[in-house]
Amino acid sequence: MPERQLKLSQENIPQEQILQEQALLHERAQRLAMPISTAEQGSVVEVVSFSIGSEKFLMDTQFVLEIAKLKEYTPVPGTPDFIVGVTNLRGTILALVELRKFFTLPSRGLTDLTRIIVVGRDKFEFGILAEKAEQTQSLRQALVLDVPDNISSGTAKYLKGVTSDALLYLDAAAIIDDERLYIG
């Protein structure tokens, strides 16, 4: 039945117009079938977002091994002040890093809601303490802005940039490679 209705409606339309519309539709279909070039789409990475105080951060998921609730920890004397202590997470002893102190910002302490973002590469793992771990999301790197001038150079060297909604995009590799995390 639909074919018959189509034929009836085409009888009133000039053949030339039908051919032009078919050509236009074919051209659109060809364009839509083409993959978007990498330059057009920009590279996209998966990131996890988390909060420390009023600051919101992003970190590449390739460095995030898991997120867990902080249950208890043991302070370790003689370590840098940004190392809060260690915790046993299912048999793995993790050093706990407080990013506020790591970036030489004032600390606010820990709460019952504190989360551990387990970060690692090449068998080196540690936990970053966060007040809130929010979600994973896709981030188009072309939309990441340069680090603003008002951020201290001590913090800026650990940032890849800032998003338009003021999320600080951390350079996890730079943090992992920081020699201050290697004690001994």
Contacts in CASP RR format, 6 or more apart in sequence:
PFRMAT RR
TARGET T0000
AUTHOR 0000-0000-0000
METHOD contacts of the structure
MODEL  1
MPERQLKLSQENIPQEQILQEQALLHERAQRLAMPISTAEQGSVVEVVSF
SIGSEKFLMDTQFVLEIAKLKEYTPVPGTPDFIVGVTNLRGTILALVELR
KFFTLPSRGLTDLTRIIVVGRDKFEFGILAEKAEQTQSLRQALVLDVPDN
ISSGTAKYLKGVTSDALLYLDAAAIIDDERLYIG
10 18 0 8 1.000
41 140 0 8 1.000
42 140 0 8 1.000
42 141 0 8 1.000
42 142 0 8 1.000
43 140 0 8 1.000
43 141 0 8 1.000
43 142 0 8 1.000
44 138 0 8 1.000
44 139 0 8 1.000
44 140 0 8 1.000
44 141 0 8 1.000
45 60 0 8 1.000
45 61 0 8 1.000
45 62 0 8 1.000
45 138 0 8 1.000
45 139 0 8 1.000
45 141 0 8 1.000
46 60 0 8 1.000
46 61 0 8 1.000
46 62 0 8 1.000
46 136 0 8 1.000
46 137 0 8 1.000
46 138 0 8 1.000
46 139 0 8 1.000
47 58 0 8 1.000
47 59 0 8 1.000
47 60 0 8 1.000
47 61 0 8 1.000
47 136 0 8 1.000
47 137 0 8 1.000
47 138 0 8 1.000
47 139 0 8 1.000
47 169 0 8 1.000
48 58 0 8 1.000
48 59 0 8 1.000
48 61 0 8 1.000
48 64 0 8 1.000
48 67 0 8 1.000
48 117 0 8 1.000
48 133 0 8 1.000
48 134 0 8 1.000
48 135 0 8 1.000
48 136 0 8 1.000
49 56 0 8 1.000
49 57 0 8 1.000
49 58 0 8 1.000
49 133 0 8 1.000
49 134 0 8 1.000
49 135 0 8 1.000
49 136 0 8 1.000
49 137 0 8 1.000
49 167 0 8 1.000
50 56 0 8 1.000
50 57 0 8 1.000
50 59 0 8 1.000
50 115 0 8 1.000
50 117 0 8 1.000
50 128 0 8 1.000
50 130 0 8 1.000
50 131 0 8 1.000
50 132 0 8 1.000
50 133 0 8 1.000
50 134 0 8 1.000
51 57 0 8 1.000
51 130 0 8 1.000
51 131 0 8 1.000
51 132 0 8 1.000
51 134 0 8 1.000
52 99 0 8 1.000
52 100 0 8 1.000
52 129 0 8 1.000
52 130 0 8 1.000
52 131 0 8 1.000
53 108 0 8 1.000
53 131 0 8 1.000
55 168 0 8 1.000
56 134 0 8 1.000
56 166 0 8 1.000
56 167 0 8 1.000
56 168 0 8 1.000
57 99 0 8 1.000
57 130 0 8 1.000
57 167 0 8 1.000
57 168 0 8 1.000
57 169 0 8 1.000
57 170 0 8 1.000
58 139 0 8 1.000
58 163 0 8 1.000
58 167 0 8 1.000
58 168 0 8 1.000
58 169 0 8 1.000
58 170 0 8 1.000
59 117 0 8 1.000
59 119 0 8 1.000
59 169 0 8 1.000
59 170 0 8 1.000
59 172 0 8 1.000
60 172 0 8 1.000
61 136 0 8 1.000
62 172 0 8 1.000
63 119 0 8 1.000
63 120 0 8 1.000
63 121 0 8 1.000
63 172 0 8 1.000
63 173 0 8 1.000
63 176 0 8 1.000
64 117 0 8 1.000
64 118 0 8 1.000
64 119 0 8 1.000
64 172 0 8 1.000
65 118 0 8 1.000
65 119 0 8 1.000
65 120 0 8 1.000
65 125 0 8 1.000
66 118 0 8 1.000
67 115 0 8 1.000
67 116 0 8 1.000
67 117 0 8 1.000
67 118 0 8 1.000
67 133 0 8 1.000
68 89 0 8 1.000
68 115 0 8 1.000
68 116 0 8 1.000
68 118 0 8 1.000
69 114 0 8 1.000
69 115 0 8 1.000
69 116 0 8 1.000
70 87 0 8 1.000
70 96 0 8 1.000
70 110 0 8 1.000
70 114 0 8 1.000
70 115 0 8 1.000
70 116 0 8 1.000
70 129 0 8 1.000
71 87 0 8 1.000
72 87 0 8 1.000
73 84 0 8 1.000
73 85 0 8 1.000
73 86 0 8 1.000
73 87 0 8 1.000
73 96 0 8 1.000
74 85 0 8 1.000
74 86 0 8 1.000
74 87 0 8 1.000
75 84 0 8 1.000
75 85 0 8 1.000
76 83 0 8 1.000
76 85 0 8 1.000
76 86 0 8 1.000
76 95 0 8 1.000
79 85 0 8 1.000
79 95 0 8 1.000
79 183 0 8 1.000
80 180 0 8 1.000
80 183 0 8 1.000
81 101 0 8 1.000
82 97 0 8 1.000
82 98 0 8 1.000
82 99 0 8 1.000
82 101 0 8 1.000
82 102 0 8 1.000
82 180 0 8 1.000
83 95 0 8 1.000
83 96 0 8 1.000
83 97 0 8 1.000
83 98 0 8 1.000
83 183 0 8 1.000
84 96 0 8 1.000
84 97 0 8 1.000
84 98 0 8 1.000
84 110 0 8 1.000
84 129 0 8 1.000
85 95 0 8 1.000
85 96 0 8 1.000
86 93 0 8 1.000
86 94 0 8 1.000
86 95 0 8 1.000
86 96 0 8 1.000
87 93 0 8 1.000
87 94 0 8 1.000
87 96 0 8 1.000
87 116 0 8 1.000
88 94 0 8 1.000
89 116 0 8 1.000
89 118 0 8 1.000
92 125 0 8 1.000
94 116 0 8 1.000
94 118 0 8 1.000
94 125 0 8 1.000
94 126 0 8 1.000
94 127 0 8 1.000
95 126 0 8 1.000
95 127 0 8 1.000
95 181 0 8 1.000
96 116 0 8 1.000
96 126 0 8 1.000
96 127 0 8 1.000
96 129 0 8 1.000
97 126 0 8 1.000
97 127 0 8 1.000
97 128 0 8 1.000
97 129 0 8 1.000
97 181 0 8 1.000
98 107 0 8 1.000
98 109 0 8 1.000
98 129 0 8 1.000
99 128 0 8 1.000
99 129 0 8 1.000
99 130 0 8 1.000
100 106 0 8 1.000
100 107 0 8 1.000
100 108 0 8 1.000
101 107 0 8 1.000
102 175 0 8 1.000
102 180 0 8 1.000
103 152 0 8 1.000
103 154 0 8 1.000
103 155 0 8 1.000
103 158 0 8 1.000
104 152 0 8 1.000
104 154 0 8 1.000
104 155 0 8 1.000
105 155 0 8 1.000
110 129 0 8 1.000
111 131 0 8 1.000
113 131 0 8 1.000
113 132 0 8 1.000
114 129 0 8 1.000
114 130 0 8 1.000
114 131 0 8 1.000
115 129 0 8 1.000
115 130 0 8 1.000
115 131 0 8 1.000
115 132 0 8 1.000
115 133 0 8 1.000
116 127 0 8 1.000
116 128 0 8 1.000
116 129 0 8 1.000
116 130 0 8 1.000
117 127 0 8 1.000
117 128 0 8 1.000
117 129 0 8 1.000
117 130 0 8 1.000
117 133 0 8 1.000
118 125 0 8 1.000
118 126 0 8 1.000
118 127 0 8 1.000
119 125 0 8 1.000
119 126 0 8 1.000
119 127 0 8 1.000
119 128 0 8 1.000
119 172 0 8 1.000
119 175 0 8 1.000
119 176 0 8 1.000
120 126 0 8 1.000
120 172 0 8 1.000
120 176 0 8 1.000
121 173 0 8 1.000
121 176 0 8 1.000
124 176 0 8 1.000
126 181 0 8 1.000
139 163 0 8 1.000
139 169 0 8 1.000
143 163 0 8 1.000
143 164 0 8 1.000
144 160 0 8 1.000
144 161 0 8 1.000
144 162 0 8 1.000
144 163 0 8 1.000
144 169 0 8 1.000
145 161 0 8 1.000
145 162 0 8 1.000
145 163 0 8 1.000
145 164 0 8 1.000
146 161 0 8 1.000
146 162 0 8 1.000
147 156 0 8 1.000
147 159 0 8 1.000
147 161 0 8 1.000
147 162 0 8 1.000
148 162 0 8 1.000
151 159 0 8 1.000
157 171 0 8 1.000
157 174 0 8 1.000
158 170 0 8 1.000
158 171 0 8 1.000
158 174 0 8 1.000
158 175 0 8 1.000
158 178 0 8 1.000
159 168 0 8 1.000
159 169 0 8 1.000
159 170 0 8 1.000
159 171 0 8 1.000
160 169 0 8 1.000
160 170 0 8 1.000
160 171 0 8 1.000
161 168 0 8 1.000
161 169 0 8 1.000
162 168 0 8 1.000
162 169 0 8 1.000
163 169 0 8 1.000
175 181 0 8 1.000
END
